[in-house]
């Protein structure tokens, strides 16, 4: 049996990845913005992935450059030849033919950048200057709230090129007072503005429950923010996506308005939110982009929330997406932080991309070589990135051991670091993560299943795929190096399933859904399933369109208050349970009356 484990070591690092897990595994950069406050944190946010010459390029907020990938699983950071002095925030990025056009969010005149050889890092100026854009003038009654100040644009901008008409557009805004704006661009004049800005739409939290601010949409003191515009053309129609209600909570989501022209008019999509992930380990799916991979499959990026050291401490998520036969846009966040297959061919459905590898480590016993007060080892298996273990010292040889409580076929392990008083405000060659992973049947004899003792980069959300399943009851993390002052780990997540004869959990019984007096809210209840790790409440605008998912762990109870509904819209809900061995059949859908 130990030979079986050793074989995995020979293949785990040598073979290309077949799967990925959120947050995506890139070297998130340490941020300088809060250095004066002594706040040290890594972050990644506001992602845009574009395809150029069969490769993927990822741009995001304060990344010291951008990332390149051939498969959406392994990412290489590229330091560009020139870059804005203050780095890029919420960039507009668009690939058209042989050029990537790039524009940072700005409130002052700034040049558009272009990349014709992005793999080389060479960046050129496309035009000399893009003038700033003032907000359109409004009557006070047209605003969502009285603004404290007027922010010119384009901030949170996005380019759109219509391949059928060769027209170009710019969309932008990040505000809780002003709506999204748009303007047409003249390509013959190096993307000069045509006319004046046009306002499009803003948030309506009184009608759209998911647009309300705060944790689980419960903060009534702050007006929500609309931001992160992205345009997608599909089936001759224009889907203008937007992020709301705010990046610093679990309910950060993406909605869509649909129109027949890039400048509207646009109609609110009744099935909003399109991308929504308020539960589980990775929470939040707003402010990203929609793109097709090299095989033609649709994907959606987003900005999950961490928020330990600073409100805007975030990561990047990637989810399968698509359009159904009726043209309804969807983003599949079901098991959205469990391993998924990377795309390999055209026509891969979103449900086919879920590997079926289940979470084995939730609330399992764990021991540590040492621990600081208030930061115990038990935090490492609670599926909460906002709690973490801190070792007594940041030194080689510190360890964590998880007892999975039974034998399983381990197929992937994700190590998620936390930043506790890290003391870093930029990423250099000393910022690397190095460790080993071991597995054991009995907790006494160990075999190394992943050796990252010499890896040359930082991997704060390191995802390690076993090319050959490793049968084990115990999993051990052995520390070697992190660049931070302290060694802190939020979660070690182990994925796989039982071996031999496996039985799936039972389908939850007694599902009931009640619409509240406030139609934006519904209460959903069900009976517990013995041995379940958790449940997925799946909901949508018809029994055949249950595209949204709210994940709950079993120890969080069997009542869910869903606060994301639209007034006047009918909904249906169903439920499934999951454990270490698999997922139950989905219950019959019930109307949310």
Protein Blocks (a to p, Z undefined) as FASTA:
>chain_A
ZZmmmmmmmmmmmpccfbdcddddddddddfklmmnopacdddehiacddeehiacddde
hkhpaaddfklmaccddddfbdcfklpahiadddehjaccdddddfbdcdddddfblmno
pacdfbfbdcddddddddfklpmbdcfbdcdddehiacdddfklopacddedddfkbccd
dddddfkngopaehjaddfbdcdfklmmmlpgcehhlafkbccddehiacddeehiacdd
dddfbfkbfklccdddddfbfnbpadddfkbcfbdcfecjbgcjehiaddddfkopacdd
ddddfklmpmklccdddddddddfkopacddfehklbccdddfbehiafklmpnoiacfk
gopacddfbdcehiafklmmnopakbccddfbdcehiacdddehiacddfbdcdddddeh
klpabdcfklccdddddddfkomaccdfbdcklbcbdcfbaccddfbdcddfbdcdddfb
dcbfbdcdfbdcdedddehjdddddddehiacdddfblmbccddddddehiabdcddddf
bfklcfbccdddfklojadcdfkbcehiacddddddddfkbccddddddddZZ
